[in-house]
Amino acid sequence: MAGVVFVTRLKENAAFDVVEECQIPENRNIPADQLIRLTGAHTQADYPELLRRVLVWDAENEREIVLLTNLLKLGAAARVRQYAYEACRRQQNVFGPAFFDAPP
């Protein structure tokens, strides 16, 4: 799927192995940034490439949001902001307005 880029939420029951822990940005609501490989029987066959799993703390709603992306070279904060922008563009209230007040 060359040229296809995605940032989405990861299902709670997704099976994966952590391949590498990535550097966590300072002063952000991102407690985890990992390279993973899906291990489910069908998903591993359908998508054998590495993916990035970013855990985000949504302080306004007091919940964790787990994002999945194939954007391996962007920093975690940039990926989260892209997802939040797209969600708002589609009028999905994933992050509260305070999220966008944080510096990039």
C-alpha positions in Angstrom: 0.0 0.0 0.0 2.6 2.5 -1.0 1.5 6.1 -0.4 -1.3 5.3 2.0 -0.9 7.0 5.4 -3.2 6.5 8.4 -3.6 7.5 12.0 -6.4 5.7 13.8 -7.4 4.4 17.2 -6.2 0.9 18.2 -8.8 -1.6 19.3 -8.5 -2.7 23.0 -8.3 -6.3 22.0 -5.6 -5.9 19.4 -2.8 -8.5 19.7 0.8 -7.1 19.2 4.4 -7.3 20.3 6.4 -4.3 21.3 9.5 -4.2 19.0 11.0 -0.9 20.3 10.2 1.8 22.9 10.6 5.2 21.3 11.7 8.4 23.0 8.8 10.1 24.7 8.5 13.9 24.2 8.9 16.0 27.2 6.0 18.1 28.6 3.4 16.3 26.5 0.5 14.0 27.5 2.2 11.1 25.8 3.3 8.4 28.3 4.2 5.8 25.7 5.4 5.7 22.1 6.3 2.3 20.7 7.1 0.4 17.5 4.9 -2.7 17.3 4.1 -5.6 15.2 0.6 -7.0 15.0 0.5 -10.7 16.1 -3.1 -11.7 15.5 -3.4 -14.6 13.0 -5.1 -12.6 10.3 -3.6 -9.2 11.0 0.0 -10.4 10.9 -0.5 -11.9 7.5 -2.4 -8.9 6.2 -0.1 -6.3 7.6 3.4 -7.6 8.5 5.1 -4.1 8.6 5.9 -2.3 11.8 3.4 0.2 13.1 3.7 2.9 15.7 1.5 2.8 18.9 1.1 6.1 20.7 -0.6 6.3 24.1 -2.1 9.7 24.8 -3.5 11.0 28.1 -6.6 13.1 27.5 -6.5 15.1 30.7 -9.8 17.0 30.1 -11.8 13.7 29.8 -9.4 11.7 32.1 -8.9 8.8 29.8 -6.2 7.2 27.7 -6.4 7.1 24.0 -4.3 4.6 22.0 -3.4 5.6 18.5 -2.0 3.4 15.7 -0.2 4.8 12.7 2.1 3.8 9.9 3.9 7.2 10.1 7.1 5.9 11.6 9.3 9.0 11.1 7.2 11.8 12.6 7.4 12.5 16.3 4.6 11.3 18.6 3.3 14.7 19.2 3.0 15.4 15.5 1.1 12.2 14.9 -1.3 12.9 17.8 -2.0 16.4 16.5 -2.6 15.1 13.0 -5.1 12.6 14.4 -6.9 15.2 16.5 -7.1 17.6 13.5 -8.6 14.9 11.3 -11.0 13.9 14.0 -12.2 17.5 14.4 -12.4 17.9 10.7 -14.8 15.0 10.6 -16.6 16.5 13.6 -15.7 13.7 16.0 -15.1 15.0 19.5 -12.1 12.9 20.4 -10.0 15.6 22.2 -11.3 18.6 24.1 -10.5 22.2 23.0 -7.7 22.4 25.7 -5.7 19.9 23.7 -5.1 22.3 20.9 -3.9 25.0 23.3 -0.8 22.9 24.1 2.3 23.9 22.1 3.2 21.5 19.2 
